[in-house]
Amino acid sequence: MFGLIGKIRAHPGRREELVSVLLSGTGAMPGCLSYVIARDVADADALWVTEVWTEEAAHRASLSLPDVQAAIAKGRPLIAGFDSQTRTEPVGGAGLPG
């Protein structure tokens, strides 16, 4: 499996709009086992996105899907920056194959 954990910073006051855009682009994504968007409780402009994919190639392929491309285009103006991104190798857990 392939995983990503990233912190996205929205422009001030635009976090909820960004949440909506990100959620709109997470429909059918072949190979996606988990895609969680979470508000940072200590930072009113930050979001955490945690992804688990069957493999890295599935993640790369998702970036060309029409719904994902539309969400990227719509969300880009709302994003002030990316604070961090960590690549992981999930080994299992609730809802994931072991």
C-alpha positions as CSV (number, residue, x, y, z in Angstrom):
1,M,0.0,0.0,0.0
2,F,1.0,3.6,-0.5
3,G,0.0,6.5,1.9
4,L,0.3,10.2,2.1
5,I,-0.3,12.6,5.0
6,G,-0.4,16.2,4.2
7,K,-1.2,19.6,5.8
8,I,-2.8,22.1,3.6
9,R,-3.1,25.8,4.6
10,A,-6.2,27.6,3.2
11,H,-6.2,31.4,2.7
12,P,-7.6,33.0,5.9
13,G,-11.4,32.4,6.2
14,R,-11.5,30.0,3.2
15,R,-11.0,26.6,5.0
16,E,-14.6,25.5,4.9
17,E,-14.8,26.3,1.2
18,L,-11.7,24.3,0.6
19,V,-13.2,21.3,2.5
20,S,-16.2,21.4,0.3
21,V,-14.1,21.4,-2.9
22,L,-11.8,18.6,-1.7
23,L,-14.8,16.5,-0.7
24,S,-16.4,17.0,-4.2
25,G,-13.3,15.5,-5.9
26,T,-13.2,12.3,-3.8
27,G,-15.8,10.2,-5.6
28,A,-14.8,7.2,-7.5
29,M,-11.0,7.0,-7.3
30,P,-9.8,3.5,-8.3
31,G,-7.3,2.1,-5.9
32,C,-8.2,4.6,-3.1
33,L,-8.7,2.7,0.1
34,S,-9.1,5.8,2.3
35,Y,-9.2,9.6,1.8
36,V,-9.8,11.5,5.0
37,I,-10.0,15.3,5.2
38,A,-9.8,16.7,8.7
39,R,-9.8,20.2,10.2
40,D,-6.7,21.1,12.3
41,V,-8.3,22.0,15.7
42,A,-5.4,24.3,16.6
43,D,-5.2,26.2,13.3
44,A,-8.3,27.7,11.8
45,D,-6.9,27.8,8.3
46,A,-5.3,24.3,8.2
47,L,-6.5,20.9,7.0
48,W,-4.9,17.5,7.2
49,V,-5.5,15.0,4.3
50,T,-4.7,11.3,5.0
51,E,-4.7,9.0,2.0
52,V,-4.2,5.3,1.6
53,W,-3.9,3.7,-1.9
54,T,-3.4,0.2,-3.1
55,E,-0.2,1.4,-4.8
56,E,1.5,4.6,-5.7
57,A,0.6,4.2,-9.4
58,A,-3.1,4.3,-8.4
59,H,-2.5,7.7,-6.7
60,R,-0.7,9.1,-9.7
61,A,-3.5,7.9,-12.0
62,S,-6.1,9.6,-9.9
63,L,-4.6,12.9,-10.6
64,S,-5.8,12.7,-14.2
65,L,-9.4,11.8,-13.4
66,P,-11.9,14.5,-14.5
67,D,-13.4,15.0,-11.0
68,V,-10.0,15.3,-9.4
69,Q,-8.8,17.7,-12.1
70,A,-11.9,19.9,-11.5
71,A,-11.4,19.9,-7.8
72,I,-7.7,20.8,-8.2
73,A,-8.6,23.7,-10.5
74,K,-11.4,24.9,-8.2
75,G,-9.3,24.5,-5.0
76,R,-6.0,25.9,-6.1
77,P,-7.1,29.6,-5.5
78,L,-8.2,28.7,-2.0
79,I,-4.8,27.2,-1.0
80,A,-2.2,29.4,0.7
81,G,0.3,26.6,0.8
82,F,1.3,23.1,1.8
83,D,3.0,22.9,5.1
84,S,4.1,19.3,4.9
85,Q,3.6,16.1,3.1
86,T,4.8,12.7,4.3
87,R,4.9,9.5,2.3
88,T,4.0,6.4,4.2
89,E,3.7,2.6,3.7
90,P,0.5,1.6,5.5
91,V,0.5,-1.9,6.9
92,G,-3.1,-2.3,7.8
93,G,-5.7,-1.0,10.3
94,A,-9.4,-0.5,10.6
95,G,-11.0,-0.6,7.2
96,L,-7.8,-1.5,5.4
97,P,-6.6,-4.9,4.2
98,G,-4.0,-6.5,6.5
